[in-house]
């Protein structure tokens, strides 16, 4: 019961297939050398991919704003 509740609460930041998924926490972890190590384990490949896409999107948006 408690484990199910934890999964439910963390689904928006841990489950890339969730309708409410938010890639911002993953991207923030990717940019932090301490937390980035967690994203590099094979089980976290979907989160790593989402984080990379988010960082690329931010970069492209910043480039566009500077033009």
C-alpha positions in Angstrom: 0.0 0.0 0.0 2.7 2.5 1.0 4.9 1.4 -2.0 1.9 1.9 -4.4 1.4 5.4 -2.9 5.1 6.3 -3.4 4.9 5.1 -7.1 1.8 7.2 -7.6 3.3 10.3 -6.1 6.6 10.1 -8.0 5.0 9.0 -11.3 5.1 12.6 -12.8 8.9 12.7 -12.5 9.9 9.0 -12.8 7.6 7.6 -15.4 8.1 9.0 -18.9 4.9 7.2 -20.1 2.8 9.1 -17.5 0.4 11.7 -18.9 1.7 14.1 -16.2 5.4 13.4 -16.8 7.6 16.5 -16.3 11.1 16.2 -17.7 12.5 19.3 -15.8 13.6 17.3 -12.7 15.4 14.8 -15.0 17.1 17.6 -16.9 18.2 19.3 -13.6 19.7 16.0 -12.4 21.5 15.5 -15.7 23.2 19.0 -15.3 24.3 18.2 -11.7 27.5 16.0 -11.7 26.4 14.3 -8.5 22.9 13.3 -9.6 23.8 12.7 -13.3 25.4 9.4 -12.2 22.0 8.1 -11.3 20.7 8.8 -14.8 23.6 6.8 -16.3 22.5 3.4 -15.0 20.7 1.3 -17.6 17.4 1.2 -15.8 17.1 5.0 -16.0 17.6 5.2 -19.8 14.2 6.6 -20.5 14.7 9.4 -18.0 18.2 10.1 -19.4 16.7 10.4 -22.9 13.9 12.7 -21.6 16.5 14.8 -19.8 18.7 15.1 -22.9 15.8 16.2 -25.0 14.8 18.8 -22.4 18.3 20.3 -22.3 18.5 20.4 -26.1 15.1 22.1 -26.2 16.2 24.7 -23.7 19.4 25.3 -25.7 17.5 25.8 -28.9 15.0 28.2 -27.2 17.8 30.2 -25.8 19.5 30.4 -29.2 16.3 31.5 -30.8 15.8 34.2 -28.2 19.4 35.6 -28.8 18.9 36.0 -32.5 
